[in-house]
Amino acid sequence: MPRYVDPEERVRDIVAASLQALSEGGLAELTLRKIAQRMGGSITLITHYFANREALLDAVLQYALADVDVVLEEMGQIAEPRDRLRVALQWFLPDTEEALRDERARVALLTHQGAEPVIRRHLARMEPAMRAVLVRAVEELVPADELEDTVDMVRVWVSGIALSVVEHPEIWTPERQLAALERFLKVLSLVELPAG
């Protein structure tokens, strides 16, 4: 008798294997055959859920967007604006193995946006989603006319630390990332932004 496999769980497993492949070897590692091999099965293990590489890649990219919805919902339940900011900034830190894997995969995909339309489409949706998290994080902390500039500054900080962790994970331990976050929050609270 065939063993029942939860389709949602199988899709999550395939996406996780795909993210791991991307983080280790870039887009060249994201083939249906290579992902099936990683999972210890035949290519039909993948094609049962994803007809082709583009469909698989789309699912991988959708995974990241779904995470945005989760953090926005969590932030919506936090009344204190500074706590909301802290939660948002911590969400951007690649401070776990899974978060580092996802960030490495994202960086690997960035270099292929010109060649892969599905990546380009995803990135066109991802940046506004990232900015939406940051807008929600700072909108009650700064005057409305400073909101976009503040979001720009915070976006540069989170992007910079994420890339630093990808480049040098041995230096940017989770503890060091958190210390940098605390320092950044302190600087944000001490500095008055110039008018105009």
N, C-alpha and C positions, 0 to 999 in steps of 0.2 A: 504494500500500500504506500503510495507516495506521501512524503512528509509535507504537512502544510507549512507554507512560508507566508508570513505576513508581508503583503506587497509594500506597505509603507515602510516597514523596517528594512526590507531588501533595498528599496530605493535609497534610504538613508545610508545603508552600508556601501552601496555603489558610489554615492556622492562622497562619502568619507574616503573611500579608496581612491577616488579621482582627485580629491584635494591633496591627499598624500602624494600621489604621483606627480601632480603639478608642482608641489612644494619641493620635491626631490629632483625632478628632472625637466621641469617646464612643459610646454605644450606638446613637445615630441613624445612625452610619456602618456599623453591622454589619447590612447586608441582603445577601441572596444576590446581588442584582443589582449592588450597589456593589462587593462583593468581586470578582465576576467582571470588572467593568470595570477594577478595579485590576490584575487579572492579565492583562488584555488579551484576554479571551474572553467567551463568551456565558454566560448563567445556567446552561446545562447543564454547564459546566465545574465548577460547584459542586454542582448537584443530583445529579450522577452519584455524588457521595460523601456528600452531606448532604441529606436529604429536605426539611429546613426550617431556619429560623433557629435554633430551639431546639437541633436536633442540631448545628449549627455552633457555637453558643455552648457547648454541652456539651463539644465537642472542644477548644475554646480553653481552657476551664477545666480539662480533664483534663491538658492540656499542663503546667500549673503543678504539679499534683500529681505528675506523673511526674518532674519535676525534684527534688522532695523525696526520692524514692526514690534518685536518683543521688547526692545529697549525703550521705544517710545511709549508703549503701554506701561512699562515699569515706571518711567519718569512721570507719567501722568498721575501716578498714585503718590508722588512725593510732594508734600506741601511746601517744604522749605527750599527756596531757590538755590541756595549754596549746596545743599545736599543733592539736589537734582544735577547741578553742574558736576559735582564730584562723581556721581554715578555715570554720567555721560562720558566724562574723560576716562574713567577707569574702563569703561566698555571698549574704548578705542585701543587700550594697551594690549599688546600681544604677550600677556603675562602668564599664559598657560601653554602647554604643548599644543593643544588644539588651536588656540588663538594664533600661535606662531606659525603653525602649519597653514592656517587660512590666510595669514598675511603674506607668507612666502608664495602661496598659490596666486594671490591677487597680484603681487609684484611680477610674477612670471607671466601672467596674462596681459599685463599692461603693455609689454613689448610687442604683442601680437594684435593689437587693436586695429592696425591698418590692414592686416591680412585676413582677419576673421570678422565678418559683419556682426555675428552674434555677440562678440566681445565688445565691439564698438557700441552696439545698441544697449548692452548692459551697462557699460560705463557711463553712457549718456543718462541712464536712470539712477545709477549709483551715487554720483556726486550730489545731485539734489537731495537724495535720501540722507546722505551723510550730513549735509548742511542742515537738513530739517532737525536732526538730532541736536546739532549745536545751537540752532535757533531756539529750540525748546529749552536747552540748557542755560542760555544766557539772557533770554528775552526779558526776564523780570529783574535782571541785575544791571542793565545798562539802559540809558535813554534810547528811545526809538530811533533817533537819528544817528546813533552810534552802533546800532545792531549789526548791520552788514559788515562794517569794518572790524567789529569785535569777532564776529563769526569767521571772517577771513584770517585774523590773527590766530584764533584758537585752532582753526583747521590746519594752518601751517604747523602749529606745534604738534598736534596729534599725528599728522602725516610724517613729520620729522622724527618723532620718537619711534613710530612704527617702523620706518625705514632703518633707523639706527639699530633697532633690535634685530631686524632681518639680517643686516650686514654684520653685526657683532653680538650675537646672543650671549656669548661668554662674558661680555662686558655688561650688557644691559640685562642683568638678572631681574626677576620680578621685584625684588626688594629695591633695586636701584630705580626701576621704572616708577615704583610707588613713591620713592623719595623725590624723584624729579617732578612727579605730579603734585606732591605737597608743596614743593618749592614754587612751581608754576602758579598754584592757587594762591600762595602767599603773595607773589608778585602781582597777580591780578587784583588782589584786595588792597595793595599798597599804592599802586600807581593810578593817578588820575589821568585819564586820557585828555589831551588838549582839545579844546573846542575847535570845530570847523574843519 
